[in-house]
Amino acid sequence: MRKSLLLYFSVFMVLVVIFQYVSAKNMVESKDRQIKSLREDIDELKASNNSMASENSSAETFSFSGNEDALTYFEDRGYDPTEVAQLVKDQIIGRNSASEDNDLVPYEGMEGFMRINQIKILNHKWIIANFTDGTYWGEVFMTFELDENKNLILETEKALLYPRNQ
């Protein structure tokens, strides 16, 4: 009887060990698949990140902050380029009014007053900005200059009003 009991116990233990082995093997295979999937996701994200970094680098080509010549232009004249950039933005946005069109936009608002929304300083002389009246929108190309008294002189060179999509 004791032998039978030991035999059954041994068989039971062997079955438990086999069950544990199979269960652990399945868990390891599942985790390996998950790790492989996550590594593929990481590779895709790295490729996407590299692509976006390249695009960002291209966008910095026409950017005041990325243009050493433009920055040096102001530094050589005793101006802080970041202060100049802020002055330009403040002056342009400051011309937006609640009761009339921005005078830098050569179009009259049809559904409201034309206001400049965003500004991008391209270099030490050029600015591009977008404008809208809430329904119609466009872009304006401007030149700017600082005189000896730090007065900002802005001139609208060209503007584009996009056709409204019906």
QUICORRA-V488196 format. One record per backbone hydrogen bond with DSSP energy under -1.0 kcal/mol. CO is the residue of the C=O (numbers start at 1). NH is the residue of the N-H. If there is no record, write none. Layout:
<<CO:NH> <CO:NH>>
//
This chain:
<<1:5> <2:6> <3:7> <4:8> <5:9> <6:10> <7:11> <8:12> <9:13> <10:14> <11:15> <12:16> <13:17> <14:18> <15:19> <16:20> <17:21> <18:22> <19:23> <20:24> <21:25> <22:26> <23:27> <24:28> <25:29> <26:30> <27:31> <28:32> <29:33> <30:34> <31:35> <32:36> <33:37> <34:38> <35:39> <36:40> <37:41> <38:42> <39:43> <40:44> <41:45> <42:46> <43:47> <44:48> <45:49> <46:50> <47:51> <48:52> <49:53> <50:54> <51:55> <52:56> <53:57> <54:58> <55:59> <56:60> <58:61> <64:67> <67:71> <68:72> <69:73> <70:74> <71:75> <72:76> <74:79> <75:78> <80:84> <81:85> <82:86> <83:87> <84:88> <85:89> <86:90> <87:91> <88:92> <89:93> <90:94> <92:95> <93:96> <102:105> <114:102> <115:132> <118:130> <120:128> <121:64> <125:144> <126:122> <126:123> <127:142> <128:120> <129:140> <130:117> <131:138> <132:115> <136:133> <137:162> <138:131> <139:160> <140:129> <141:157> <141:158> <142:127> <143:155> <145:153> <147:150> <151:147> <153:145> <155:143> <158:141> <160:139>>
//
